[in-house]
Amino acid sequence: MDSRPLGNTNDRVSMIGLGCAGMSGGYGAPNDAQSLLTIACAIENGIDFLDTADAYGAGHNEELLGRFLRGCSARVSVGTKFGLVGKPGAAGTVIDNSPQYIRGACEASLRRLAVETLDLYYAHRRDRAVPIEDMVGAMAELVREGKVRHLGLCEVRPDTLRRAHAVHPIAAVQSEYSLCTRGAEVEMLDTCRALGVTFVAFCPLGRGFLAGIAGSIDELDETDFRRRMPRFQTDALRKNIELVRALESFAADIGASSAQVALAWILAKHPHVVPIPGAKRPKYVQENAAATRIKLAAKQIEALDRLFDPSAVVGDRYPEAAMAGIEG
C-alpha cells in the first residue's frame, strides 16, 4: 500500500489507517480475539497506522493494542489521545486539557500501549477554559522529553489550529469527514494543506452508514450507540438510505462496494487526508485496503459530490449533548 506524509515530519503512514475504537464497545460487545486478528490483518494488508485513545473502553483499547504490539515486529505508527475523562460515579465524561493532567495521561498511555514513545499524541477534545498555548506547550514538553514524537488535535477550528501550530508544529488534525459529513471542506482542509498538516478523517464510512450496514435502527445491537445518533433515527434513516442505495448502484457499475467508493472518493480528492475506517472483522479490513486500488475519474468524483450534497443528508452527526468540545 502507498503511504502519505504525516504532516511536515519525515514520517509517513499508510494511505488509509485502522480506527480501533469500535473494538472496545460502542458497536456491540468487544471480542478481543477477533480484534487481534483484525489488527494483524491490517498489518498484512499494508495498513500501518493505528488509531486509539485512552477514552476508548476506559483504557481497554490501548491495552488491546499493547498486547498486539508486544508481539509485532512490523513498523507500526500509533496515534492515541487524551482529554476525555470519565469521572467515578458520574455519567459521561469531562474534558481536561490541564498541563498536569496531560503528563499523567501520557504516562498511562505509554504503559497501556507498552511503548517508550507515542508516535502521535492528540488532544481528544478542547477545553476552552485552558488557553491552547498552555495545552500545546505542555504537549511540546513531552516531545522534548522523548515521550511523544508528533502532536495532533481533534475537532478544532482553523484558528485554533493556527494558534497551536505557532507554539509547536502540529502533524495532524483529526475530525469526522466522509461523503455524508463534509463540514471540513468549508475551511479546515484548506488550512491543513496550507500549514502542511495531515487531516486524519475518522468515520469515513459514516459509522457504517455508507457501507449500507444499517437499513433500520432495529438491526443494531441493543448496546450500539448509533441507536442514539440523529442520522440513524427512523425518519432520518428512511431518507438517508436513499443516498446509500444510489451509492451502491454507482459502486456496482465500477465493480466495487459502496464502502470502497466512499474511501476512494476521499483519497482521490485530498492527497493530504488519511482516512481511518473502523473495523472489527478481518474481511472489512481487506475490503477497505482494496479501496486504495480504485482510481476515480474527475467526472465520477463530481457525480459523488452532487449526490452527497450536504443539504441532502438528514440529521446531525452527534446528539446535542455529545457536541461538547467540538469546535467545528
Summary of the structure (lengths in Angstrom):
residues: 328
radius of gyration: 18.7
end to end distance: 31.3
largest distance: 54.5
contacts: 1128
relative contact order: 0.15
helix: 46%
strand: 17%
